[in-house]
Amino acid sequence: MDFKAARRRMVESQVRTNDVTDLRLQAALETIPREVFLPAGLREQAYVERELPYAPNRAMLTARDFAKLVDAADPRPGDLCLDAVAGTGYSTAVLARLVDMVVAVESDEALAAAAQENLTQLDVGNAAVITGDSAKGAPDQGPFDLILIDGVIEVRPDTLLAQLKDHGRLAAIQRRGGVSRGVIYRRSGDAFAATEKFDATAKTVIPGFAAAKTFVF
């Protein structure tokens, strides 16, 4: 399979056509090999337009959802960024092309090890992978200009929001009532304003970010 051609088609058909106009982001998506971050059996599906489950309760977002989420987050060259759910490192690799430094946290030890291996293989030098609770972030490494949660959450991530700098942004796909939407939180002093930016197709809720189950009698 010609992965380079598949990446180019992905950007043309799934990214540019969905109002993602940031040229730096487009270039990163066209350059970074998504297939490297997936199990061998899924690599030929890396550029199809659907969520790709790569571990229990984990899925790689569609290129469209991921690109719109990062675009809405407005990553800037001088930013210190927290990639709160590193997974196997794809989101970290993309962010590293767009910001000054990425601190990547991953709860699963095996995934964290895979992320480190993948980032080393791609010679990503401005990212550090930490094994830890994604929902708790990395308060000792912050505060952060930008926090990305690469996936679906059902609860407001207050612990992570507290790690933003003033005027910092947090991006996530938030699911409520069976509907997923890309959301940007912005900090102003001790207040946080959430803005819904786009409808998303993602459904796989990240462990640690699920709403408490309620029982109806």
C-alpha positions in Angstrom: 0.0 0.0 0.0 1.2 3.5 -0.9 0.8 5.2 2.5 2.2 8.5 1.3 -0.4 8.7 -1.4 -3.1 7.7 1.2 -2.0 10.5 3.5 -2.2 13.0 0.7 -5.7 11.8 -0.2 -6.7 11.9 3.5 -5.7 15.6 3.8 -7.5 16.5 0.5 -10.7 14.6 1.1 -11.1 14.5 4.9 -9.3 17.6 6.2 -9.3 20.5 3.7 -12.9 19.8 2.7 -14.0 20.1 6.4 -12.8 23.7 6.8 -9.4 22.9 8.3 -7.3 25.7 6.8 -4.2 25.8 9.0 -1.4 25.1 6.5 1.0 24.0 9.3 -1.5 21.4 10.5 -2.2 20.2 7.0 1.5 19.7 6.4 1.9 17.8 9.7 -1.0 15.5 8.9 0.4 14.9 5.4 3.8 14.1 6.7 3.3 12.1 9.9 2.5 8.4 9.2 -0.7 7.5 11.0 -0.1 3.8 10.3 3.0 3.7 12.5 0.8 4.3 15.6 -1.6 1.4 14.9 -1.3 -2.3 15.4 0.0 -4.2 12.4 -3.4 -5.6 11.5 -4.9 -2.1 11.3 -2.2 -0.2 9.4 -3.8 -0.6 6.0 -7.0 1.0 7.5 -5.1 4.0 8.9 -6.7 6.4 6.4 -10.2 5.2 6.3 -12.9 7.6 7.5 -13.8 5.9 10.8 -12.6 5.5 14.4 -9.9 2.8 14.7 -9.8 0.8 18.0 -6.2 0.1 18.8 -6.5 -1.0 22.5 -9.4 -1.7 25.0 -11.6 1.4 25.2 -9.2 3.4 23.0 -9.7 4.5 19.4 -7.8 6.7 16.9 -10.1 9.5 15.9 -11.0 10.0 12.3 -8.7 12.4 10.5 -11.6 14.8 10.2 -12.5 14.9 13.9 -8.8 15.0 14.9 -7.9 17.8 12.5 -10.9 19.9 13.4 -10.2 19.5 17.1 -6.5 20.5 16.8 -7.4 23.4 14.4 -10.0 24.7 16.9 -7.4 24.5 19.7 -5.2 27.0 17.8 -1.8 25.6 18.6 0.9 28.3 18.4 4.7 28.0 17.9 5.6 29.2 21.4 3.1 27.0 23.3 3.8 24.6 26.1 1.3 21.8 25.5 -0.1 18.9 27.5 -1.2 16.0 25.4 -3.3 14.4 28.2 -4.1 11.1 26.5 -1.0 10.2 24.5 -2.1 6.7 23.4 0.5 5.4 21.0 1.8 8.9 20.4 0.1 10.1 17.2 -1.4 13.2 18.7 1.9 14.0 20.4 3.8 13.8 17.1 1.3 16.1 15.4 1.4 18.7 18.2 5.2 18.6 18.3 5.2 20.0 14.8 3.0 22.9 15.9 4.1 24.0 19.4 7.3 24.5 21.3 7.1 21.6 23.7 4.7 18.7 24.4 4.3 16.9 27.7 2.5 13.7 26.9 0.7 11.7 29.7 -0.5 8.1 29.2 -2.2 6.0 31.9 -1.5 2.6 30.2 2.2 1.6 30.7 2.2 -0.5 27.4 0.8 2.4 25.4 3.2 4.9 27.0 6.1 2.6 26.0 4.7 2.3 22.5 4.3 6.1 22.3 7.9 6.7 23.4 9.2 4.1 20.8 7.1 5.6 18.0 8.3 9.2 18.8 11.9 8.1 19.0 11.5 6.3 15.6 10.2 9.5 14.1 12.9 11.6 15.7 10.5 13.8 17.6 12.8 15.7 19.9 10.4 18.2 21.6 8.1 15.8 23.4 8.4 13.9 26.7 6.2 10.9 27.5 5.1 10.4 31.2 3.3 7.3 32.5 0.6 8.6 34.8 -3.1 9.2 35.2 -4.3 11.1 32.2 -7.2 12.6 34.1 -4.8 14.1 36.6 -2.5 15.5 33.9 1.0 16.8 34.8 0.7 19.7 37.3 4.4 19.7 38.0 5.1 20.4 34.3 2.6 23.2 33.8 0.9 25.5 33.7 0.1 24.9 30.0 -0.9 27.2 27.1 -2.8 24.3 25.5 -4.2 21.0 26.7 -5.4 18.4 24.2 -7.6 15.4 25.1 -7.3 13.2 22.1 -10.7 11.5 22.4 -14.1 11.5 24.0 -15.0 12.7 27.5 -18.3 12.8 29.3 -17.4 15.0 32.3 -15.8 18.4 32.6 -12.1 17.9 33.1 -11.7 20.2 36.1 -8.3 18.8 37.2 -6.9 19.5 33.8 -8.5 22.9 33.4 -6.8 24.0 36.6 -3.4 23.3 34.9 -4.1 25.9 32.1 -2.3 29.3 32.1 -4.6 32.3 32.1 -6.1 32.6 28.6 -5.1 29.0 27.9 -7.2 26.5 25.9 -8.3 22.9 26.4 -9.7 20.9 23.5 -11.7 17.7 23.7 -14.6 15.9 22.2 -17.4 16.0 24.7 -20.3 13.5 24.6 -23.7 14.2 26.1 -27.0 12.6 25.5 -25.5 10.4 22.8 -24.1 13.4 20.8 -20.4 14.2 20.5 -19.1 17.7 19.8 -15.7 19.3 19.7 -15.4 21.7 22.6 -12.8 24.4 23.5 -12.5 25.6 27.1 -10.8 28.9 27.7 -9.5 30.1 31.0 -10.0 33.7 32.2 -8.7 34.0 35.8 -10.6 31.4 37.8 -13.4 31.1 35.2 -13.7 28.7 32.3 -15.9 29.2 29.2 -16.8 26.3 26.9 -17.5 26.8 23.2 -18.9 24.0 21.0 -17.0 24.1 17.7 -18.3 21.2 15.6 -20.3 18.0 15.6 -18.1 14.9 15.8 -18.6 11.2 15.0 -16.3 9.8 17.8 -18.0 7.6 20.4 -15.2 5.8 22.3 -15.0 7.3 25.8 -11.5 7.5 27.3 -11.1 5.6 30.6 -11.0 8.1 33.5 -13.3 10.6 31.6 -16.6 8.7 31.7 -19.6 9.9 33.6 -20.7 8.0 36.7 -23.3 5.4 36.0 -26.7 6.1 37.3 -29.3 3.5 38.2 -33.0 4.0 37.7 -35.4 2.0 39.9 
